[in-house]
């Protein structure tokens, strides 16, 4: 019996040490619960704010997404907060910002985040001709790929795309599905395009998250109020028992 208790104590200690090693310097970190591979063949469009289905998430699981970056100052602070909690997110980048701030794109990639796409300059694509809209998408992809890996071309390493302003069209949705690109909507958002204090934003997004029970959450890493709010948000997720899921493309290593 004594030997069994000693073994149990050693197992608990090993698990505690392993958890600390998973997030150096923060043994109480929120962490990333699991990785979810997303395949355009089975889930071409996700996010119940815009589509009938979303990612296969359990209750209290969240996928964190950030749009419009990267941007000096605010993106750095968001990345710092995510790193401190060992949380991985998805960043839907604008090509022009990636081109102007490639060091931030490379940092996002180096820290294990998903690098996704959001057009080159954020036009409402549904208002453009089909050809102009697809050219805008491809230009954004090429700029992000160049910043992240030095590669070029219109085939993204991470085939995830979010429409600026969620302004899609049936023809563009069909075209992206043909290209094997998953279109992300959202299940809820922080409305951080509206000015508010970090504490008000935290209360707003947690209220929506609790009402939804989890899902794909949309922020903007270009907003100073969001950058200031994210550390408290991650701690609150931990306190309330939420778990972070990292969305990656199928076949991602």
N, C-alpha and C positions, 0 to 999 in steps of 0.2 A: 504493500500500500504506500509506504514511504517512497519507494522507488518510483511508483506510478505518479505520485504527487510531484516529485522532483522533475520527472520528465515533462509533466504538464507545465510546470513553472518555466522550464527551459524553452518549451514551445511558445508560450506566451511572450517570453522575453525576445525570442527570435523574431516573432511576428511584429512586435513593437519596433525592434531595430530595423526590420525590413521596411516598415512603413516610414520611419524617419529617413531611411536611405532613399526612399522614393522621392522625397521632397526635402532636400538638404536645407537645414536651418529652420524648417517649419514642420515639426512632427504632427501638428494639428491641422495641416493643410486640407483644403477641400479635395484637391486631387481630381483626376479624370477617371471616372468609373470604368468606362469601356470605350472601344473603338467600333464604330458602325460603318461598314462598307456600303456605299450607295451606288447602285447600278442603274443607268438610264433605261435599260431594257425592262426593268421591273418597276422602277419609281422615276418616271421621266419628269414629274412635276410634284412638288411637295410644299406644304404650308396651307393650312385650312383657311387663312384669311383670303386666299385667292383660288384655291383648288379643292376638289372634293376629298383629297387624301393628304396625309403628311407622312413623316418618317415613322417607322415602327418603334415607338418609344413607350416604355412603361410609365405608369403614374410616377410623378416627381422626377422624371428624367428630363434634362434640358440640353439643347444644343445652342451654344452661344455664337452669334454671328455679328459681324461689324461691317458696316458699309462706308464707302466714299473715301477711305484712306488710300495710302498712308499720309499722315500729316505730322510735321515736326512738332514736338511738344506734347500733343495729346496722344498720338499713337504710342510714343515712348512710354507714357504713364500707364496706358492700358496694358502694354506688354509687360511692364514692371509688375503690375498687380497680378496678371495671369501667371507670370513666372513665380512669384512669391507663393502662390497657392497651387502651383503645379497643375494648372488648368490649360487645356488646349481648346482653341476656338477656330472659327472659320472667318477669314477676312475677304470680303468682296471688294476688290480694288478697282479704282479708276485708273485707266491707262496713263492719263496725263500726270496723275500724282505719283504713280509708280515710276514713270520716266524721270520725274524731277527729284524723287527721293528713293533711289534704288537701295540705299543702305538700310532703310527701314523694311523694305520688301525682303531683303536677304536676312535681316534679323528675324522677321516673322517665320521664314522658312527654316532657319537654323534652330529656332526654338520649338519646332515641331507643329506649328499651326498650319491649317489648310489655306492655301493661296488660291482664291477663286476670283471671279470676274464680274464686272459691273459696268461695262462699256468703256469708251475712252474719255468722254467729256460729259457724261450724264444727261444727254438729251432724252426727251420722252420718245422712245423709239416707235411707238404706235402712230405718231404724227409724221413720221418720215416715210418715204417710199420704201418698199421692201428692200430694194438694192442698197439704198443709202443706210438703212437700219443694219443690214447684215455687214456692210463695210465698217460701220461704227463699232459693231461688236468685234469684228476681226481686228480692227486697229487697236482696240483695248486689250484683247488677248495678246497680240504681238508685243505690245509695250510692257505688259506685266511679265510675260515669259522672258523677255530680254532682261528686265530688271532682276528677275529671280534667278535665272539660270544661264543667261547669255544666249539662250535659244531664240529663234524667231519663227514666224509663221502663225497661221490661224488655227492650228490644232493645239488646244490647251493640254498641258500636262495634267491639270486638275479640271475635268470637264463639268464644272459647276458654274452657273450663271444666274444672276439676279437682275431683273429689269429695273432700270432707274424709274422711280415712281411707280413701280409695278405695272407700267404701261406696256403690256404685251398685246399681241394680236394673234388670232388663230393661225395665220400663215407663218409667223415667226416662231410660235410655239412648235408647230409641226416641223419646221426647218431645223430647229435645235434638237428635237427628238431624233430626226434623221441623222444628225451629226453625232449622236450619242452624248449630248450635253444635258445634264440635269438642271432644270429650272427651279430655283428656290424662291418660294414666297416666304411667309412667316406664319407662325401660329399666334404670336402676339408681339407687340413692340413697346418701346419705352416712350414713344412720341418725343424723342429728344431733339427733334427739329424745332420744337417750341421752347422758348426760354423758360427755365425754371431752376430752382436751386437743386443741388445734388440730393439733399434730403427729400425734397418733393418728388424728384425723379425716382428715388429708391422706393418711396411709399407707393408711387403709381405703378411701377413695374412689378413689385411684389404683390400688390393687390390683384393685378391682372394674372400673374403667374399662379397665384393661389386659386383664383377662379377657374383657370384653365386646367390646372393640375399638372402642368409641364408643357414641353413643346419647344419649337424653334423660336428663339428670342432674338429680336432685331435691335441693335444699337448702332450708333455712328461713332467711330473712334476719332472723328474730326471735331467732336463737340467737347468743350472744356468741362461742362457740367457732368458729362458721362465719364470722362477720364477721372474726375474727382470722386465720382460715386462708385466706381467699379470695386475698389477694395472693400467697402462696406457691403456692397451687393454680394460679393463672393462669400464673405463671412456669414451673411444672412442666409444664403443658400445652405451653407454647412449647418447652421443652427436649426434650420427648419427641415433638414433631412433630404434636401434635393441632391441629385447626382448628375454630374456632367458627362455627357456623351460626346465624343469627338467624331464628327462626320468626315469620312475620307472616301475618295473614289474607289470603286471595286478594283482589286489588283494592286492597290497601294501597299508598298512595303513599310 
